[in-house]
Amino acid sequence: MNRADKLDNLLTLAIREVIREDWEAMTSVPDIPPVSGRCSAEMKKVFSGKRKAKSGHAVKRIVIGILAALFVLAMLGMAIRPVREALFKPILTWYDTHFGVRYEIVTEPDEPLPTVIEEVILPAWLPDGWSAETMVSTPGCIIHFLSDGTGDGIIMEQYPIAPGEGSGWFDNTDVTIETITLNGRTEAMLLSYADGIRSLTWTDRYEFVLSWASEQADADILIRIAESTKPSIQ
């Protein structure tokens, strides 16, 4: 065995030892899902180098074994929440900074808000010829389609306001957010997209969202519908 072969063997043993120590440390963590017997046996073969390869394939076998071990360790690492958060947080922070659009709605209710929908609230005004059709009706979500009679229309959503809720996030920078006031007292956010699509969101005992996915979306109509949507308890 020449000096180069000895060096290769020493490097191989060192790498196997490092991977073995990492493997044992990872699999001893309680949060890690149990590893199958077959996977464990294969990893032990990688650590011990029991599979003797022919001289022409020795390096290839070693590289494949090391890559397989690193892959398994990476998958196990993703099962640990702190490791997962440490890896993805910088990526999400960068994406949020460069592509995210945030808006805030401040709500200070005078009394506790309902945790389920106790009252289905529809607008008192719709354009001539329009009608409201129920699409979803559950204690946590009411969705109506405000139809103009031609197949076009507005999606109207009503939700309970979750504790601490009051902000939104969009992964689309191609939008303009405008703060408006409904009926002189309620703050709302009007979102206008470059393709003409608009949506309006506000809170008044419940959270409401009007979404008009049409190039003909008229902000004035959205605002007037919102202003006519009033809970019986003010």
Sequence and secondary structure as in RCSB ss.txt:
>XXXX:A:sequence
MNRADKLDNLLTLAIREVIREDWEAMTSVPDIPPVSGRCSAEMKKVFSGKRKAKSGHAVKRIVIGILAALFVLAM
LGMAIRPVREALFKPILTWYDTHFGVRYEIVTEPDEPLPTVIEEVILPAWLPDGWSAETMVSTPGCIIHFLSDGT
GDGIIMEQYPIAPGEGSGWFDNTDVTIETITLNGRTEAMLLSYADGIRSLTWTDRYEFVLSWASEQADADILIRI
AESTKPSIQ
>XXXX:A:secstr
  HHHHHHHHHHHHHHHHHHHHHHHHHTSTTS    HHHHHHHHHHHHT S   GGGHHHHHHHHHHHHHHHHHH
HHHTSHHHHHHHHHHHHHHHHHHH EEEE     SS   SS  S    S   TT EEEEEEEETTEEEEEEE SS
S EEEEEEE   TT  EEEES SSEEEEEEEETTTEEEEEEEETTS EEEEEESSSEEEEEE STT  HHHHHHH
HHT   S  
